[in-house]
Amino acid sequence: MTILINSPHEDQSIKSITSLKEYLQKNQKFNPNDPVFLIITTEKPLIKKNDYIPRIIPLPHKLSSTGSKSILLITKDPSTVFRSELSKNPKTQELIKEIYSLKKLKSISRNSKRLKNIFNEFDLILADHRINHFLPDILGTMFYVKHKKVPFTVQLAKPSIIKSIKSKSKLNQINKHKNHDSKVIKLEKCDSNYVLKQLKSIVKNSFFIPNENGNCLSVKIGYLSFTDKKLIENIDATLEYLCTSKFKPVGGLINGLKNIKSLNIKTSESIALPIINTAN
């Protein structure tokens, strides 16, 4: 399914992209490394309550490489098992610059200068999905206002449980330490390859964070160095993901073009130009 490509909107989209680049070149503001944003204004907010969780939008033409990012990972306590496993994999050891436990992060956050250093030092922050809900209060407005540097949630291992343990003595031993009465036991472990897979998806694709009090989304869809065709295909993939119900519950929140008030493209140095005239 496509929304722009081979539709009446495709010509308007190409004209807007061409005009955007011409405007920047004319005003000597054209930088091929500058990102291009798709600005989507919807009829109503997409969620009822903020959760501050970035949703990944898969793009056909990728945005970045993992090697270009300085990455911090925040884990539940203790971080020892996660640090040990991730250090055994040369790729995750190289990519993840620092690993903080939640306890360590709380300690750092008491000093505003140290917290600002984290903000400035790391391009990307990953958070264990089990502790992500604590982070807005710890990191505060510096990271969360206008979604400046909101942590991306990751699972440190694929969900894995023991559904049946035949040895009753072994079950009792595990339950004694884990405080479980059930025979379904969650395992505490870390899968470095699984973490790496999620990390690549975060870095290479785009994302959005819906807001309970607003109806405007800004989504990076490429760079000025991208050809018009690549930008169009990334815009099309973004709209398909946000408007199509098959991508629910993460995507599909807009539920069709009919729920979009306006659709524009811009850079940080340009005016916004319309992609689709929703009045038609």
N, C-alpha and C positions, 0 to 999 in steps of 0.2 A: 504493500500500500504506500502511495506517495501523496503528498498534499500540494507541494509546489510544482514538482517536476511533471511536465506534460499536462499542466493545468493552465487556465487563463491567467493565473497569478505569476507564472514563471517569468514572463516578459517584464512585468513590473519589478520583480525582484532583481533581475539582471540590470535593469536601468538604474535602480537604487544603488546597487553595489558599484557600478561604473561611476555614477555621480559622486558617491562617497569618496572614491579614490581620487577622482579629478579635483574635488573640492580641497582635499588635503594637499595634493601636489601644487595646486594653484596658490595655496596659502603657506607653502613651504613647511607643512606639518606632517608630511608623509614619511613614516618610519615603518619599513617592512616588518619589524618585530612587534609593532603595536597590536594588541588584541582587538578583535571586532566582536561587538556584543549584539545579541538579539534582545530587544526590549519588548516584553509581552505584557500588555495590560488586559486583565480579564474583567468580566462582568462583576465578579464577586471574589472574596478571598477563597483560597483553595483548601485551607484547613481551619478547624475550629479552635485549635490550641497549639501554640508554638512548641516544637520539640527540638529545634536547633539541630536537626540531622540532615546533612547534605545528601541529596538523592543523585546518584550517578546517571548521566545521560549518555548512552553509547553512541559514538560518532564514527562514521566511515573513514574520516580523515583525522588522524590523531593529533593532539595538541602539543604534547611535550614528551620528553624521554625521562626515565627515572633518574638517570645520572645527573640531570640538571637541577635537582632539588636537594635542599638540606632538610632532613626529616627527623622529627622527634616522635617517639612512641610512648604513650602513657598506658601503663598496665595496672591491674589490680595488685594488691599486696599479697605475698611478697613477689617481687619481680624476678627473683633468682632463676626459676625454672624457665621463664620466657627468655631472659637474657642468655642463658646457657644454650638453649636450642637455636635461637636466632644467630648466635655467634658461630655455630657449627656450619652454617650455610654461608659460603663466601659471598653470595649475592646479597643476602639480607644484612650480613655484617658490614658490607661496604655501603649499602644504601641508607640504613638506619643509623644516623649519626649518634643519637643519644636515646637511652631508655630510662624513663622515670617511673617510679611507682607512684600511686596516688598519694601515699603518705609524704613522699619527697616533694611532690608538686605542691601539696598544701603548705609545707614548710617554706618553700620558695615564694609562694604567693603572698606571704605575710610582709614581704619586702617589695615595694612597688618597683624599685630599680631593677631587681633581679627578674621580676615578672616581665618588665619591659625588654630586658635582654633576651628573654625567650622569644618574645614577639618579633624582635629584630633579627635574631639569629636563625630562626627556622622558617623555611618556605612553606612547609607542610607539617601539620600535626595529625597524628593518628591516635585513636583512643580505643582501648579495649571496650567492646560494646556493653560489657557488664558494669562499667563505671562511668560511661559517658554522661549519664544524667546528673552526675555530681559537678561536672566541669563548668557550667554557666556561672555557678556561685563562686567557684574557685578562680577562674580566669577573668571573669567580669566583663565590663563594657569594652575594655581595650580590644578584646578578641571578638566579642559578639555583636556590638552595635554596628549596624550596616553590614554584618556578616564579614568583617574584615579578615578574620583568620579563625573560622570555626573549625574545630577538630572533625576529622572524618572517622566514622566508626568502622572498626574491623573486628572480625572474629579471629582469635589466635589459633583456633583449630576448628576443623569441621565438627559439627555436633556429633558426639559419640557417646553412647550409653551401653551399659551392660544390662541386657534384658533378663538374663537368667544366670544365676550362679548355682551350680550343682552342689558345690561344697558348702555345707552349712557353717562350718567353722570359719571358712574364709569370708563368708558373708558377714558373720558376726564381728569378725576382726575389722573389716572395712567400715561397717556401720558404727562401730565403737568410736572410730576416729572421725568419721564424716557426719555423725549424728543423723543417719538415715534409718528409718524403719522400713522403707520400701526396698524391694528387690531390684529397683531401677536406679543404678548408681551413675552419676555423672563423673566423667574422668577429667582431671586437671592435667592438661597437656598443651603442647604448642607444636604446630605444624608450620615450619618455616616456608615451605613451598606454597602452602595455602595463603599465608600472609603475603608472600611475594606476588601471587596472582592478583589479590585484592589491591595491593599497592600499585601495580601496573595499570589496573583498570582506573583507579582514582586519578593518576597522573596523566594518562593518555586521553581520557574522555572529559566531558564537561559535567556540570552539576547544577542543581538549583536547590534553594532553601525556601519553601513556602512560608508565608507570614500570615498570622491570624488577623492582623490589623491592616493589611495592605493587599492590593490586587495587581501589583507590578512585579514582574520577574526580569532579572538581567542574567542572560546566559551567554557565556563565551562560546563563540561558534568557529573561531579560527583567528588568523592573523592577516594583516594586509598583504603579506607575501603570498597568501593562498590565491590560486586562480579563482575567477568568478564561479567556475563550475564546482570547485571544491567547497566554496562557501555556500552555494545553493544547496548542495547535497547535504552539508552539515545542518543547514537550517531546516531542510526537509526532514532529516532524521530526528531533529529536536522536536519539531511540531508533531511528527507521528508519535513519538514517545509520550509527549505530554497530552495529546488529544485522543489517543486510541485506548479503548477500554481493556484490550488484551494485555496492556502493560500494568494494570492495577495489581496491587495497591500502591506501588511506588510511583509508577507513571500513571497516565490516563486521568489525571486530576482535572484537566480542563474540559474534557468531554466534548470535543468537537470545536471547529472554527467558529461556530455560532456563539460560543461563549467568550470569544476574544473581541475586545473593544478596539484595540489598535496593535499593530505589529510594526516595529521599526528596527533599523540597524544604525549603529553609531560606534565611534571610538571615543576615548577620553578627550580627544582634541577636536571632535567634529560635532556638527548638528545631527539631529536624528532624522533619518529619511524613511518614509513609509515603504514597507515590503508588500503589504496587502491592504487594499482599500476595502475594509469590512462593511462599508455602506452599500457596496454593490452585491 
